[in-house]
Amino acid sequence: MKLVVFGGGTGLSILLRGLKKYTRDISAVVTVADNGGGSGVLREDLGMLPPGDMRNCIIALSDVEPTMVRLMQHRFKDGYLNGQSFGNLLIAAMYELFGDYEHALKEIGSIFRLSGKVLPMTLQDSQLKAYLDNGECILGEKDIPEFVSKSGCRIDRVSLVPDMCEPLEETVRDIKQADIIVLGPGSLYTSVIPNLLVRNISDLIAESKAAKFYICNLMTQPGETDNYNVYDHVSAIIKHSNRYVIDFVIANDELISEKQIENYKFKGAKQILIDDEQTRQLEEMNIKVISSNFVEIRKNYIRHDSDKIGRLLCSYTKEKIMPKEVTYGKHQAK
C-alpha cells in the first residue's frame, strides 16, 4: 500500500512514526517555505532549502539507534552555532557534497534506513505570503502568526512567491501511484496549504483514484486559526485548492480535561472538536467524517495518537474502511 503524506512541522513527523509501523511505502512531501530559526539561518547563508521540517521527518521514518536520533536533534548551546541543530547541519553538508537536494535526501534515506522517503514540496526558493481580511499582506512564514495576532485580523488566503513553483517529478509520480493521500496534521496555512499551492499538485490529488484524508488539528493555533473549527479548516483547504482533494476527515471528538489544556489556553489556543452540525455540513459536501478519541498526551504535550491513526489509514481498501476500525458520521473509530 502506497501512501503520500503532505505537511510539515511537528504534526507530520508524529504521524509518520505511526504510519511506519504498518507500511514502508511512504512518501512524505514537506513544505519548504520556512524562513525562521536555524533553518532560516542556513537558508540565508547557504542558499539552500530550509532543512528543519525535513530533518524531523527523516528522524520519524528512520530505523537507527536512539543515540543517532538524539544526535540529529541536538542543538548547540553556545557560539556561532547557538540554537542550530546537528541534523540541519548534516543535511546542509550532504547538499553541498552531492550538489542537489534530491540526491542528498536519497543518500540520507539510505544512511538512516527510512521507511519511505522525504521529498521537499519544490526545489525552488519560495516564500509564503499571507493576505489578511483587512487588506494587509505579510511576506515570510515566521512573521505571519505574530502579525496576525497583533492586528486582530484573520488570514483570508496565502500564496507562494514565486506563485508557480514546480513540484518534483518524483512527487508527481508518487501521487499518480498512491493508494492513500493524506493532508496534515500540521499548521493549516504554513504547513498543509503551501503544498497545495505548488503547480498542478491540487489537480493531481483531485484526479487521483486514491482515498484522500485530511487529519484535522487537535488545537487552534494563535495567529493562524483562532476560533477555527473542523469545518473551517476543511473550507480553507478547499478554498486554496478544490473540493476533490478530500474524501475523509479524521477529527477528534474527545474533550480534553481543563488541567491538560491549561498551558495551551494560556497561549491562546483552544481545542478543536467535531460535532453533529459540522458533520452534517461536511457530509453535504460528500466528505465523510471519521471521529474518535485521537488524542495522546505525552509530557504535557497534546498530540495525535499516531499509532491509532496509522492503523486506521492502513486498514483502508479501495472499497471501504474496514468495519472493525471505523464507521462514519455519528459513529466512531474504535
Residue pairs with C-beta under 8 A, 6 or more apart in sequence:
1 23
1 25
1 179
1 180
1 314
1 316
2 23
2 25
2 27
2 174
2 177
2 178
2 179
2 180
3 19
3 23
3 25
3 26
3 27
3 116
3 178
3 179
3 180
3 181
3 182
3 313
3 314
4 26
4 27
4 29
4 171
4 174
4 175
4 178
4 180
4 181
4 182
4 210
5 12
5 15
5 16
5 19
5 26
5 27
5 28
5 29
5 181
5 182
6 29
6 121
6 181
6 182
6 183
6 184
6 192
6 195
6 196
7 15
7 28
7 29
7 30
7 31
7 182
7 183
7 184
7 185
7 186
7 191
7 192
7 195
8 30
8 31
8 34
8 53
8 186
8 187
8 190
8 191
8 192
8 194
8 195
9 53
9 56
9 186
9 187
9 190
9 191
10 56
10 186
10 303
11 184
11 185
11 186
11 187
11 191
11 215
11 217
11 304
12 28
12 30
12 53
12 56
12 57
12 60
12 184
12 185
12 186
12 191
13 53
13 56
13 57
13 59
13 60
14 60
14 185
14 303
14 304
14 306
15 182
15 184
15 185
15 215
15 304
15 306
15 309
15 310
16 26
16 28
16 57
16 60
16 61
16 116
16 306
17 60
17 306
18 304
18 305
18 306
18 307
18 308
18 309
18 310
18 311
19 26
19 115
19 306
19 309
19 310
19 313
19 314
20 26
20 60
20 61
20 115
20 116
20 310
21 307
21 310
21 311
22 310
22 311
22 313
22 314
23 115
23 116
23 314
24 115
24 116
25 116
26 61
26 115
26 116
26 117
27 116
27 117
27 119
27 170
27 171
27 174
27 178
28 57
28 61
28 116
28 117
28 118
28 119
29 119
29 120
29 121
29 171
29 195
30 53
30 54
30 57
30 118
30 119
30 120
30 121
31 53
31 121
31 190
31 191
31 192
31 194
31 195
32 49
32 50
32 53
32 54
32 120
32 121
32 122
32 126
33 50
33 126
33 127
33 128
33 141
33 160
33 190
33 194
34 40
34 43
34 50
34 52
34 53
34 141
34 142
35 43
35 44
35 50
35 127
35 140
35 141
35 142
36 141
36 142
37 52
37 83
37 142
38 52
38 75
38 83
38 84
38 85
38 88
39 50
39 51
39 52
39 53
39 88
40 50
40 142
41 84
42 48
42 50
42 51
42 84
42 88
42 89
42 92
43 49
43 50
46 92
46 95
46 96
47 125
48 92
48 95
48 101
49 101
49 120
49 123
49 125
51 87
51 88
51 91
51 92
52 85
52 88
53 191
54 91
54 105
54 118
54 120
55 72
55 85
55 87
55 88
55 91
57 118
58 72
58 87
58 91
58 108
58 109
58 112
58 114
58 118
59 69
59 72
59 73
59 87
59 112
61 112
61 114
61 115
61 116
61 117
61 118
62 68
62 69
62 112
62 113
62 114
63 112
63 113
63 114
63 115
64 112
64 113
68 112
71 86
71 87
72 85
72 86
72 87
72 90
73 85
73 86
73 87
74 85
74 86
74 87
75 83
75 84
75 85
75 86
76 82
76 83
76 84
76 85
76 86
81 89
90 108
91 104
91 108
94 104
94 105
94 107
94 108
95 101
95 104
97 104
98 104
98 107
100 123
101 120
101 123
102 123
102 168
102 170
105 117
105 118
105 119
105 120
106 117
108 114
108 118
109 117
109 118
119 168
119 170
119 171
119 174
120 168
121 165
121 167
121 171
121 194
121 195
121 198
121 201
122 165
122 166
122 167
122 168
122 198
123 166
123 168
124 162
124 165
124 166
126 160
126 161
126 162
126 165
127 139
127 140
127 141
127 160
127 161
128 139
128 140
128 141
128 144
128 158
128 159
128 160
128 161
128 189
128 190
128 194
129 137
129 138
129 139
129 158
129 159
129 160
129 161
130 137
130 138
130 144
130 147
130 148
130 155
130 157
130 158
130 189
131 137
131 155
131 156
131 157
131 158
131 159
132 138
132 148
132 151
132 153
132 154
132 155
132 156
133 153
133 154
133 155
133 156
134 151
134 153
136 147
136 151
136 153
138 144
138 147
138 148
139 161
141 190
144 155
144 189
144 190
144 223
144 224
145 190
145 221
145 222
145 223
145 224
146 223
147 223
148 154
148 155
148 223
148 224
149 222
149 223
149 226
149 268
154 226
155 189
155 224
157 239
157 240
158 189
158 190
158 193
158 194
158 197
158 240
159 197
160 194
160 197
160 198
163 197
164 199
165 197
165 198
165 199
166 198
166 199
167 198
167 199
167 200
167 201
171 201
172 200
172 204
175 181
175 201
175 204
175 205
175 208
175 210
176 204
176 208
178 208
178 210
179 210
179 211
179 316
179 318
180 210
180 211
180 212
180 213
180 313
180 316
181 205
181 208
181 210
181 211
181 212
181 213
182 212
182 213
182 214
182 215
182 313
183 192
183 195
183 196
183 212
183 213
183 214
183 215
183 237
183 245
183 246
184 191
184 192
184 214
184 215
184 216
184 217
185 192
185 215
185 216
185 217
185 218
185 304
186 192
186 217
187 217
187 221
187 224
188 217
188 221
188 224
188 225
188 228
188 233
188 236
188 237
189 224
189 225
189 236
190 224
192 237
193 236
193 237
193 240
193 241
195 201
196 202
196 205
196 237
196 240
196 241
196 245
197 240
202 240
202 241
202 242
202 245
203 242
205 212
205 241
205 244
205 245
206 241
206 242
206 243
206 244
206 245
207 244
211 247
211 248
211 316
211 318
212 244
212 245
212 246
212 247
212 248
213 246
213 247
213 248
213 249
213 250
213 313
214 233
214 234
214 237
214 246
214 248
214 249
214 250
215 250
215 304
215 309
216 230
216 233
216 234
216 249
216 250
216 251
216 252
216 272
216 274
217 225
217 233
217 272
218 252
218 256
218 271
218 272
218 294
218 295
218 302
218 303
218 304
219 264
219 269
219 270
219 271
219 272
219 302
220 226
220 227
220 228
220 269
220 270
220 271
220 272
221 269
222 267
222 268
222 269
225 232
225 233
226 268
227 270
228 236
228 272
229 272
229 273
229 278
230 249
230 251
230 272
230 273
230 274
230 278
230 282
230 289
231 278
231 281
231 282
233 272
234 246
234 249
234 282
234 285
234 287
237 245
237 246
238 245
238 246
243 285
246 287
247 287
247 288
248 287
248 288
248 289
248 290
248 321
249 274
249 282
249 287
249 288
249 289
249 290
250 290
250 294
250 309
250 312
251 272
251 273
251 274
251 278
251 289
251 290
251 291
251 294
252 272
252 273
252 274
252 291
252 292
252 293
252 294
252 295
253 273
253 274
253 275
253 291
253 292
253 293
253 332
254 292
254 293
254 294
254 295
255 271
255 273
256 271
256 295
256 297
256 302
260 297
260 300
260 302
261 271
261 302
263 300
264 270
264 271
264 302
274 289
274 291
276 330
278 289
279 289
279 291
279 329
279 330
282 288
282 289
283 289
283 329
288 328
288 329
289 328
289 329
290 312
290 321
290 326
290 328
290 333
291 331
291 332
291 333
292 308
292 326
292 332
292 333
292 334
293 305
294 304
294 305
294 308
294 309
294 333
295 302
295 303
295 304
295 305
296 303
296 304
296 305
296 306
297 303
308 333
311 325
312 321
312 325
312 326
312 333
315 321
315 322
315 325
315 326
316 322
321 327
324 334
325 333
325 334
326 332
326 333
326 334
327 333
